[in-house]
Amino acid sequence: MNRTVERTFMILQLIADRKRGITLQEITNEMGMAKSSVFVIVQSLLELNYITTLRENDKKYCLGIETFSLGMKYVDDMSLIKECTVNLQPIAEKYNKTAFVAVLNGTKIVYVHKYVAQNARLASCAIGTRKDAYATSLGKAILAFLSKEEQSAILDKIDFKPLTDYTITSKEQLLEELRRTKERGYSLDQRELEDITSCCGAPVFDYTGKVVAAVSLSDIYDETLDDEQVAKELKEAALHISKNLGYHPNP
């Protein structure tokens, strides 16, 4: 891989991960590069409008309009998003929840679509947000259906941390949870990522039978609600999405 191209995208990703912006010196420190080399790349990204400076602080960089435009073109072209939009809205409205679609990127999941029901109580997580896969229903729904080789490689890289009192904190715990997830066909997150939220997730497969994404329904945690019933309906919606993407489940 061309080193300059690789560094350019690494810098762009670094800027994307800093919601409050990042300075040239901070980029230099993170990248371990000469400041002059970082400056050349940053200036090129600025001139192309892939990054810009914060209005309140012109020393800090953030994503620019061209990055947003490029991302939206990708999302618009994804048949996955189109299928999810059609199939998730009814169930989200039925249960007054927020629906999410995410894909796996390393040990993280990335939110690529969101639909907030009219009377939903929860609308957290912006598109593009990254979260630890092991602590989310979306992540567990994908991890559970990976091949053993892929799953093992990812789990070995996870840095388990207790995000709440209910977070899974070991590889052994996660493996058991993934076994249950695969067995029932859907995943659950009961206050594992955030103390106040509960989510259920289900995998989405492509025409090759490979898990390519996951869908979820999220809400404020309420121990009186039956998440299992909601999860079963979400599982059916996810299967419908998968079939429309060409997936043929084994009889």
N, C-alpha and C positions, 0 to 999 in steps of 0.2 A: 504494500500500500504506500502511496505517496505520502511522505512525512508531513509536508506542508498542508495537504488536504486534510489529513488526519487531525493535525493540531487545530486547524480552522474549525472543524466540527466539534472538537473537544471544547474549544473556547466558546462556541455558540451554545453548546449544551450547558456549560458552566454558567453562562449568562442567563439561560432559560431557567435554571434551578434557583436563581436568586431573585425572589419576588420584589425585594426592595432595592434592587440594583447592585452593581459591583464595580469597583474602581479598577483602573489599569494596574495599579500596584497589587491589588488583591488577586487579579487574574494572573499576574506575573508570579506571585508567591504560590498560588495553587498549581500552576502549570510547571513551575521549576524551570522556566525559560528566561532568556535574556529579555529585559524590558523592551529593548529596541525591536526584537523579533515579534513580541506580542503587539507592540504598537502598530507595526505594519499590517498585521492581520486584522486588528481592531479597526484601523482606518479603512481598510478595504470593505469590511462588513458595514461600516457606517456609510460609506459612499454608495453602497448598493442597497441601502435602507433595510438590511437584514437586522441591524441593531440601531438603537438611537440612544439619546441621553435622557435622563429623568428631567421633567420640567422643573422640579424644585432643587435639583442638584446636577449640574451639567458635568460633574466629575464621575458620575455613576452611569453605567450602561445597562440597558434593558433591551428586550426584543423589539424589533421594528415591524413596520407594516408589511414588508415583503415576507417575513417569516410567517406572520399570521395568514397572509394570503395563500402562501404555499401549503400551509397546514390545512386550511379550509378546502382547498382544491382536492387534497388527498382524502379528506373526510367525505366530501360530496361524491367522490368517485367510488367509495366503498359500498358495495352491495350489502355488506354486513350491516352498515349503519342504516341503510334504507329499510332492510328487513326488520331490524330492531325497532326502528321508529314506529312502524306499522303494528308490530306485535306486542310491544311493551306498553304503549299508551293505554289500551283498554284495562289491563290488569292493574296498572299504576293508579288509574282513576277509580277502579272498583274498590281498592283498599286504601286510597288516599296516601300513597307512598311516592317516593322518588325512585325512579328507575335509572340504573347506570349500565353502561357497557364498557368493558375494559379489556386490554390485551396485556400479555406478559412481556416484560422487558427485563431480562436477568432475574434478580430476586424481587423485583418490584412489579406492581401492576400500574398501568397508565390508563386513566379515564379518557375515553374517546367520544363518549356520548352521554347525555343526561336528559331525562324528561321529568319535570316536576309536576305532579298532579295538582289540580286546582286547589284542593284542600289539604295538600301535604303539609306536614309539620316540620319537615326536614329538607333542606336544599343545599347541604354542604358539598364541598369538593368541586372545584372548577375543572373544566375540560383541560387535559394536559397534566393534571396533578398526578404525582407518583406516591404510592403507598406500599408498605411492606406486604408482600403477598401472603406471608404466613399468618398475618393478623386480620385478613379480610375474607369475606365470603367469596368475593370475585377471584382472589388469588387461589384460595383452596379449591374452588370449582375447576380451575385450570390445572393446577398441580396434580390433583387426584387422577386426572385422565391422561397425563403424559406417560410416555413409555418409562419403564423402570430406570433405564439408563439416563434419560433426560431428567427425570425427577430426582434421581440420586445426585447428579451433577449440580443441580440447582440447590438442593437442600444442604449440600456440603459447603456452600458459599454463604448461607444465611447467618447473619449475626443476630441471634435471638435476644430480644430485649423486652422486658415487661412494660408495655405501653399503658396497661391498666392492671388491675388486680386479677383480671380474667384472661389475660393474654397467654397464649401457648409460648413456653419458654425453652423448649428442648426439641431436638430432632425426633426423639422417640414419641413425644406427645403429638407432634405434627403428623408423623407417619400413621399413628392410630386414628387421628382425625381424618386424614385423607382416605384411609381404608373405609371408614364409615361413610364418608362423602361419596365415594365411588359406589358403594353398596346400595345406597338409597337414591343416588342420582342428583343430589343437590347438597349444598353446603350451608352452614349456619355461622353467623358471627354474633354472639351474644355479649356485647360490651367488651369485645377483645381489642378493637382499635380505639374506640372512644367510650368513656363511661356511660354516655347517655344514649348510645345508638345500638340498634340491632338490625341485622341484615340477613337475607337469604340469597344464595347465588346458584346458578346452574350453568353448565358448560355449553358452548356452541361449537359444532363440528363443521368442517368443510367437506367437499365432495370426496376427499381421500380418506375421510374418517378421522382426520387429525383434529384435536381440539385447538381452536384458533382464537377463542375469546371466551368471555363469560358475561352473563347478565345478572343483575341483582335488583332487589327491592329493599329500600332502606327506610327506617322510621325511627322515631324516638323510642327507646326501650320501654316496654310495658309488659310486665310479667303476666298480665291477664289475657293478652292476645295469643292466638294460636298461630305461631309462625310456621309450624309444620304444614298446615293447610295451605297457607300462602305459598310456601316453598314448592309444594306439589304442583300447584297451578303454574308457577313460574317455570318449573321443570318442563311442563307440557308446552309452554310458550317457547322455551329455548329449543325444544325438539322441533317445533314447527319452523322456527328460524333456520335451524340446521338443514332440514329437509329442503327448504327453499334455496339453500346454498348448494344443493346437490348431494347432501348426505343421505346414505342409505343404511339405516341401522340393521344390525344382524337380527335375523328372525328368531 
